[in-house]
Amino acid sequence: MIRPDAVTLRQLRALLAVGKAGSMAAAAQDLGLTAPAVHSQIKALEDAMQVALLQRHADGAGSGLTAEGRVLTEAATRIEVILSQVAEEITAMKAGHLGRVRLGVVSTGKYFAPRLVKILRTLASGTEVSLRVGNRDQVITDLDTGVIDMAIMGRPPLTPKVEAIPLGPHPHGLIASPEHPLAGRRALSAADLAQELFICREEGSGTRILMARYLDRIGDGQQFQTVEMGSNETIKQSVIAGLGIAFLSLHTVTDELASGRLVLLDAPQLPIIRHWFLVNLVDRRQSAAGAEIARNIVALNGSYLPALPLDQGRRFSGNPVG
């Protein structure tokens, strides 16, 4: 009979350590224990759960998690996150705050998120607001596991089940160096873009997915040349240097467009207008502090989002919505 009441944090942490380190000896070193002590914790945990949680690797070097062990380490990770959050809440309360809210933002949103956090701290002075920036997959994982309380992103996930509240427009377009041969030309066609090198984000990025759909639509399945870069900043510098052109969120390049270091290409069916969303898990009850922060974000009606330079803004408002 499985006895979850017999499970202890020490046992779960031993299992997490073995899963991470790959062997009991390495886990013992990480935990500051002896290998027999770690073995004893794992054995007690297996007795409580009535199942093997570890298995020897095929080459005999070290131990790996069984399927049941992986399920239990996922639960253990969630428990560690909850305990960490409780500690942060208590620390915030001891400092005189009503609570602490962890806001996650996809990397494209880091260009406006700090300003938003500053505004939120002014509006809800009794609440401490922290910011965590990551790529889309990481933000979704953080939301699902409780590392963050809510998230701002451009494309809400299908799983886990979330409530997504639109916050404001999120324009995307093609940018180039002002010295690029296509810069300043009007009404570009798909043929004009066919030989260009597109500098893009990694697979799985929301911007990369949107770019792929756009190129597939205008090119009718034609293959375009691409090269991956790890961040928006690297992409922008590569475009400024003349390496190629890029499909990006225009909220990431407002400064460069205003200064003339980058220009917006008059490409077909651009800009594409998506939306920023505030995303919350449907099955997770928000704290009072979290509910207040969410209300404040929605009430701001996107006023913290970057504004395009005037000349680019005119083109922005006149082009079709994709």
C-alpha positions as CSV (number, residue, x, y, z in Angstrom):
1,M,0.0,0.0,0.0
2,I,1.4,3.4,-1.0
3,R,1.9,5.7,2.0
4,P,2.3,9.3,0.9
5,D,2.2,10.3,4.6
6,A,5.5,8.6,5.1
7,V,7.3,10.7,2.5
8,T,9.7,13.4,3.8
9,L,11.4,16.4,2.2
10,R,14.8,14.8,2.9
11,Q,13.8,11.8,0.8
12,L,12.4,13.9,-2.1
13,R,15.6,16.1,-2.1
14,A,17.7,12.9,-2.2
15,L,15.8,11.7,-5.2
16,L,16.1,15.1,-6.9
17,A,19.8,15.1,-6.3
18,V,20.3,11.7,-7.7
19,G,18.2,12.5,-10.8
20,K,20.3,15.6,-11.4
21,A,23.7,14.2,-10.6
22,G,23.3,10.8,-12.2
23,S,24.6,8.7,-9.3
24,M,24.2,8.3,-5.6
25,A,27.9,9.1,-5.0
26,A,27.6,12.4,-6.9
27,A,24.3,13.2,-5.2
28,A,25.8,12.6,-1.8
29,Q,28.6,15.0,-2.5
30,D,26.1,17.7,-3.7
31,L,24.1,17.2,-0.5
32,G,27.0,17.0,1.9
33,L,26.0,13.4,2.9
34,T,27.5,10.0,2.6
35,A,26.4,7.7,-0.2
36,P,24.9,5.2,2.3
37,A,22.8,8.0,3.8
38,V,21.4,8.9,0.3
39,H,20.8,5.2,-0.4
40,S,18.8,5.0,2.9
41,Q,16.7,8.0,2.0
42,I,15.9,6.6,-1.5
43,K,15.1,3.1,0.0
44,A,12.7,4.7,2.5
45,L,11.0,6.6,-0.3
46,E,10.7,3.5,-2.5
47,D,9.2,1.6,0.5
48,A,6.6,4.5,1.0
49,M,5.7,4.6,-2.7
50,Q,5.9,0.8,-3.2
51,V,7.9,1.1,-6.5
52,A,11.4,1.3,-7.8
53,L,12.5,4.9,-8.4
54,L,16.0,4.4,-9.7
55,Q,17.6,2.0,-12.3
56,R,21.2,1.4,-13.2
57,H,22.3,2.9,-16.5
58,A,22.9,0.4,-19.3
59,D,26.7,0.9,-19.0
60,G,26.5,0.3,-15.2
61,A,27.9,3.8,-14.5
62,G,25.5,5.6,-12.2
63,S,21.7,5.6,-11.8
64,G,18.8,7.1,-13.7
65,L,15.2,7.7,-12.8
66,T,12.5,5.2,-13.7
67,A,9.2,6.5,-15.2
68,E,7.8,6.5,-11.6
69,G,10.9,8.3,-10.4
70,R,10.4,11.1,-13.0
71,V,6.8,11.6,-12.0
72,L,7.8,11.9,-8.3
73,T,10.7,14.3,-9.1
74,E,8.2,16.5,-11.0
75,A,6.1,16.6,-7.9
76,A,9.1,17.3,-5.7
77,T,10.1,20.2,-7.9
78,R,6.7,21.7,-7.5
79,I,6.9,21.3,-3.7
80,E,10.3,23.1,-3.7
81,V,8.9,25.9,-5.8
82,I,5.9,26.3,-3.4
83,L,8.3,26.3,-0.4
84,S,10.5,28.9,-2.1
85,Q,7.4,31.1,-2.8
86,V,6.2,30.8,0.8
87,A,9.7,32.0,2.0
88,E,9.5,34.9,-0.4
89,E,6.0,35.8,0.7
90,I,7.0,35.7,4.4
91,T,10.2,37.8,3.6
92,A,8.0,40.3,1.8
93,M,5.5,40.5,4.7
94,K,8.4,41.0,7.2
95,A,9.6,43.9,5.0
96,G,6.1,45.5,5.3
97,H,4.7,44.4,2.0
98,L,1.2,42.9,1.5
99,G,2.6,40.2,-0.7
100,R,4.9,39.3,-3.5
101,V,3.9,38.7,-7.2
102,R,6.2,37.1,-9.7
103,L,5.6,38.3,-13.3
104,G,7.0,36.3,-16.2
105,V,7.7,37.9,-19.6
106,V,8.9,36.4,-22.8
107,S,12.2,37.8,-24.0
108,T,10.6,40.1,-26.6
109,G,8.8,41.8,-23.8
110,K,11.9,42.8,-21.8
111,Y,12.0,46.1,-23.7
112,F,8.9,47.3,-21.9
113,A,8.6,45.0,-18.8
114,P,10.9,47.0,-16.5
115,R,8.9,50.1,-17.1
116,L,5.7,48.2,-16.4
117,V,7.1,46.8,-13.1
118,K,8.0,50.3,-12.0
119,I,4.5,51.5,-12.7
120,L,3.0,48.5,-10.8
121,R,5.1,49.1,-7.8
122,T,3.8,52.7,-7.7
123,L,0.2,51.6,-8.1
124,A,0.4,48.8,-5.6
125,S,3.0,50.1,-3.2
126,G,2.2,47.4,-0.6
127,T,3.1,44.6,-3.1
128,E,6.6,43.6,-4.1
129,V,6.7,42.7,-7.9
130,S,9.5,40.7,-9.3
131,L,10.3,40.1,-13.0
132,R,11.5,36.9,-14.7
133,V,12.4,37.0,-18.4
134,G,12.7,33.9,-20.5
135,N,12.0,32.4,-23.9
136,R,8.4,31.2,-24.6
137,D,8.9,27.6,-23.6
138,Q,10.6,28.6,-20.3
139,V,7.9,31.1,-19.4
140,I,5.2,28.4,-20.1
141,T,7.1,25.9,-17.9
142,D,7.5,28.5,-15.1
143,L,3.8,29.3,-15.3
144,D,2.8,25.6,-15.2
145,T,5.1,24.8,-12.3
146,G,4.3,27.9,-10.2
147,V,7.7,29.6,-10.5
148,I,5.7,32.7,-11.7
149,D,2.2,33.8,-10.9
150,M,1.3,35.3,-14.2
151,A,2.9,36.0,-17.6
152,I,2.9,38.4,-20.5
153,M,3.4,36.8,-23.9
154,G,2.3,37.2,-27.5
155,R,0.8,33.7,-28.1
156,P,-0.9,32.0,-25.2
157,P,-0.2,28.2,-24.9
158,L,-2.8,25.5,-25.6
159,T,-1.5,23.6,-22.6
160,P,-1.6,24.2,-19.7
161,K,-5.1,25.6,-19.8
162,V,-4.9,29.4,-19.3
163,E,-7.0,32.6,-19.3
164,A,-5.6,35.1,-21.7
165,I,-6.5,38.8,-21.5
166,P,-5.5,41.0,-24.4
167,L,-3.4,44.0,-23.3
168,G,-2.5,45.9,-26.5
169,P,-1.3,45.5,-30.1
170,H,2.0,43.7,-30.9
171,P,3.3,44.7,-34.3
172,H,5.8,42.7,-36.3
173,G,7.7,43.7,-39.4
174,L,10.8,43.3,-41.5
175,I,13.8,45.5,-40.6
176,A,17.0,46.3,-42.4
177,S,20.1,48.5,-42.3
178,P,19.5,51.9,-43.9
179,E,22.3,51.0,-46.4
180,H,20.5,47.8,-47.5
181,P,19.5,47.8,-51.2
182,L,15.8,47.3,-50.3
183,A,15.8,50.2,-47.8
184,G,13.5,53.0,-49.0
185,R,11.9,51.0,-51.8
186,R,8.1,51.0,-51.8
187,A,5.8,48.0,-52.2
188,L,8.3,45.2,-52.1
189,S,7.2,41.8,-53.4
190,A,7.9,38.3,-52.4
191,A,10.3,38.1,-55.3
192,D,12.3,41.0,-53.9
193,L,12.8,39.1,-50.7
194,A,13.6,35.7,-52.3
195,Q,17.4,36.1,-52.2
196,E,17.7,37.8,-48.9
197,L,19.2,36.2,-45.8
198,F,16.7,36.2,-42.9
199,I,18.3,36.4,-39.4
200,C,16.0,34.8,-37.0
201,R,15.4,33.5,-33.5
202,E,15.7,29.8,-32.5
203,E,13.2,27.1,-33.2
204,G,10.2,27.4,-30.8
205,S,10.5,31.1,-30.5
206,G,7.1,32.8,-30.9
207,T,8.7,35.3,-33.3
208,R,10.3,32.5,-35.3
209,I,7.0,30.7,-35.6
210,L,5.2,33.9,-36.8
211,M,8.1,34.6,-39.3
212,A,7.9,31.0,-40.7
213,R,4.1,31.4,-41.3
214,Y,4.5,34.8,-42.9
215,L,7.3,33.6,-45.3
216,D,5.3,30.5,-46.2
217,R,2.3,32.6,-47.0
218,I,3.9,35.2,-49.2
219,G,6.4,32.7,-50.8
220,D,3.8,30.0,-51.4
221,G,6.0,27.4,-49.8
222,Q,9.3,28.8,-51.2
223,Q,12.4,28.2,-49.1
224,F,14.1,31.3,-47.8
225,Q,17.7,31.5,-46.5
226,T,17.9,31.8,-42.7
227,V,20.5,31.9,-40.0
228,E,19.7,31.6,-36.3
229,M,20.9,34.0,-33.6
230,G,20.4,33.5,-29.9
231,S,18.9,36.9,-28.9
232,N,17.1,39.9,-30.3
233,E,20.1,42.1,-29.5
234,T,22.4,39.9,-31.6
235,I,19.9,39.9,-34.4
236,K,19.7,43.7,-34.4
237,Q,23.4,44.1,-34.4
238,S,23.7,41.7,-37.2
239,V,21.2,43.6,-39.3
240,I,22.8,46.9,-38.5
241,A,26.1,45.4,-39.7
242,G,24.5,44.5,-43.0
243,L,24.5,40.7,-42.6
244,G,20.8,40.3,-43.6
245,I,17.3,41.4,-42.8
246,A,15.1,40.3,-39.9
247,F,11.5,39.7,-39.0
248,L,11.1,41.0,-35.4
249,S,8.6,42.4,-33.0
250,L,8.7,46.2,-33.7
251,H,8.6,46.7,-29.9
252,T,12.1,45.4,-29.8
253,V,13.5,48.0,-32.3
254,T,11.8,51.3,-31.5
255,D,15.0,53.0,-30.4
256,E,16.9,51.8,-33.5
257,L,14.1,53.0,-35.8
258,A,13.9,56.4,-34.1
259,S,17.7,56.9,-34.4
260,G,17.8,55.7,-38.0
261,R,20.1,52.7,-37.3
262,L,17.4,50.5,-38.6
263,V,14.6,51.0,-41.1
264,L,11.3,49.2,-41.6
265,L,10.9,47.6,-45.0
266,D,7.7,48.1,-47.0
267,A,7.2,44.4,-47.5
268,P,3.9,42.7,-48.5
269,Q,1.2,42.1,-45.9
270,L,3.2,43.9,-43.2
271,P,3.2,44.8,-40.4
272,I,1.4,41.8,-38.9
273,I,-0.5,42.9,-35.8
274,R,-0.8,40.4,-33.0
275,H,-1.6,41.2,-29.3
276,W,0.2,41.0,-26.0
277,F,-1.7,38.9,-23.5
278,L,-1.8,38.6,-19.7
279,V,-1.9,34.8,-19.1
280,N,-3.0,33.1,-15.9
281,L,-3.5,29.4,-15.1
282,V,-7.3,28.6,-15.0
283,D,-7.0,26.1,-12.2
284,R,-4.8,28.2,-9.9
285,R,-6.3,30.6,-7.4
286,Q,-4.6,34.0,-7.4
287,S,-3.5,35.6,-4.1
288,A,-5.1,39.0,-3.3
289,A,-1.8,40.7,-4.3
290,G,-1.8,38.8,-7.6
291,A,-5.3,39.7,-8.4
292,E,-4.6,43.4,-7.7
293,I,-1.5,43.4,-9.9
294,A,-3.5,41.6,-12.7
295,R,-6.3,44.3,-12.5
296,N,-3.7,47.1,-12.6
297,I,-2.0,45.6,-15.7
298,V,-5.3,45.3,-17.6
299,A,-6.4,48.8,-16.5
300,L,-3.2,50.3,-17.9
301,N,-4.5,49.4,-21.4
302,G,-1.1,48.9,-22.9
303,S,0.1,52.5,-22.1
304,Y,3.5,51.1,-21.1
305,L,4.1,49.6,-24.6
306,P,6.7,51.2,-26.8
307,A,5.5,53.8,-29.3
308,L,6.8,53.6,-32.9
309,P,8.6,56.7,-34.3
310,L,6.1,59.1,-36.0
311,D,7.1,58.3,-39.6
312,Q,7.1,54.5,-38.9
313,G,3.8,54.9,-37.0
314,R,2.1,56.4,-40.0
315,R,3.1,53.3,-42.1
316,F,2.1,51.1,-39.2
317,S,-1.4,52.5,-39.0
318,G,-1.9,52.3,-42.8
319,N,-0.8,48.8,-43.5
320,P,-3.2,45.8,-43.3
321,V,-3.6,43.8,-40.2
322,G,-2.3,40.2,-40.5
